[in-house]
Amino acid sequence: MVLLSTRDKTITATAAQAFIQGIAPSGGLFVPAEYPSFSIEDIAALAPLSYQQRALAVMAPFISDFSREELSNCIEKAYGNSFDSATPAPLRKVGNAHVLELWHGPTSAFKDMALQILPHLLTLACEKQNKKEETMILVATSGDTGKAALEGFADVQGTRVFVFYPKGGVSRAQYLQMATQKGNNVHVAAVEGNFDDAQTGVKKLFADPAFIQAQKDRGRTLSSANSINFGRLLPQVVYYFSAYADLLAQGTVKAGDKVNFVVPTGNFGNILAAWYAKQMGLPIHKLICASNRNNVLADFISTGNYDARRSFYKTTSPSMDILISSNLERLLFDLCGRDDQPVSQWMNALQTQGHYQVAPEHAKVMQEAFYGGWADDQAAAAAIGRLWRKERYLMDPHTAVAWEIYERYEAGNPDDHCPAVVVSTASPYKFSGEVLKAIDDGKTFDDEFQCTARLQELSGLPMPKALSELPSLPILHDAVCSIDAMGDTVLAITP
Ligand SMILES: *Cc1c(COP(=O)(O)O)cnc(C)c1O
């Protein structure tokens, strides 16, 4: 299948080329030229299959440059045994909802679902393209992508990873996960700014001819492991099909019945994968987009006006502290009839004026498919406490934002009887302090890891081994740089 750029449809790539390039030349994002279509029968046929087999069925139509066997090998390496659950994306019944737990991978957040496989897709793509240079992967992270990329790419031949995270903008566990990362091809620096600054800084480096040349002189080409890379997006489409297949297998839905997905959203990557699943034929009624106090998406969905000119808040769900949601560009492309002209204009307006407005007919299409809501820290904490008391189920603060919006949607839409799947994006242990506070056990500790121990005592939920080891590991990465010095920092640390 051919992919094309959202800002210039004459720029095309195969999937392998898109994995390598990360972002399209001149700044657009690669999208499929058309969506592969799955009939209800095709979807029903997924029910008895394993996650790996479902992944092969969903991803294969997009990747024409790999044989089925090659893709199958990548899938097996990624999902075969690095998850601590029976299947990589288990679906659990909690109250009246179904929770899709996407945090059983090595870094305890949903980013593993894509970043466990991306290195394998990328190395195979480099072989196919006969690429000799080292691939330098630049990552901006709001907390979880960084660690997942470091873990996925550590010691992968022919690659090097450089992660930027906002100084003081990630949780203690997230910081330690990155600062203690081992591997001879991994690098980490804190940026004196927020996530949007880090993301904008990385995007600028991709478009900076002097920086690109300096990398070339060092025998390197640039790529991205952020969700702007099509290789991040595609593996995420799989778990929406898989969740539906599980509901079919359990008899909760009949083939063709519609379901709702509730997704805690920051960069719009996770929920965009659900939109892709819907375009491919998955029977989805509403995509419920849940934001924290950084509620630019909730406003956009209700008004069609995207306005990033607002205060940035640090919240207890840091991986959603984002005002410029990169992957929205891919939705905009679909909303306006897959036209590159308006997308370029909107993205240009966002960059130069900080806002843009889509036409009423585009907003209408969006509002039919999406429902947007937002919850502040207090409401998220209350949701954690409520669900713990009622169902003895622990959620992390990101998932709690989604749960809160799910409950509000249900309350406001009594006529919608579609089963709801709430997407759970992080292990509660990754945010132990906040979770313990929220369940109001009467005990709190300054030390994050004492909170973890207490949570384990209360819930009996197994603690991921990688997290329990963190406090005893040496700090290996301590670089800090200003927003303007990101490029120089990369060059200084990776001569
Ligand atoms: C990244 C992340 C999100 C947001 O996902 P997007 O794809 O950026 O919308 C939500 N929760 C957690 C725990 C995350 O790591």
The ligand as a MOL file (V3000), in Angstrom:
LIG
                    3D

  0  0  0     0  0            999 V3000
M  V30 BEGIN CTAB
M  V30 COUNTS 15 15 0 0 0
M  V30 BEGIN ATOM
M  V30 1 C 0.9050 8.7590 25.9250 0
M  V30 2 C -0.1160 8.5030 26.9500 0
M  V30 3 C -1.4250 8.9590 26.8070 0
M  V30 4 C -1.8720 9.7910 25.6320 0
M  V30 5 O -1.8370 9.0670 24.4290 0
M  V30 6 P -1.8520 9.8580 23.0330 0
M  V30 7 O -1.6140 8.8280 22.0000 0
M  V30 8 O -0.7130 10.8460 23.1140 0
M  V30 9 O -3.1580 10.5400 22.9230 0
M  V30 10 C -2.3380 8.6320 27.7930 0
M  V30 11 N -1.9720 7.9180 28.8850 0
M  V30 12 C -0.7180 7.4740 29.0580 0
M  V30 13 C -0.3790 6.7290 30.3040 0
M  V30 14 C 0.2560 7.7380 28.0980 0
M  V30 15 O 1.5090 7.2890 28.2790 0
M  V30 END ATOM
M  V30 BEGIN BOND
M  V30 1 1 1 2
M  V30 2 1 2 3
M  V30 3 2 2 14
M  V30 4 1 3 4
M  V30 5 2 3 10
M  V30 6 1 4 5
M  V30 7 1 5 6
M  V30 8 2 6 7
M  V30 9 1 6 8
M  V30 10 1 6 9
M  V30 11 1 10 11
M  V30 12 2 11 12
M  V30 13 1 12 13
M  V30 14 1 12 14
M  V30 15 1 14 15
M  V30 END BOND
M  V30 END CTAB
M  END
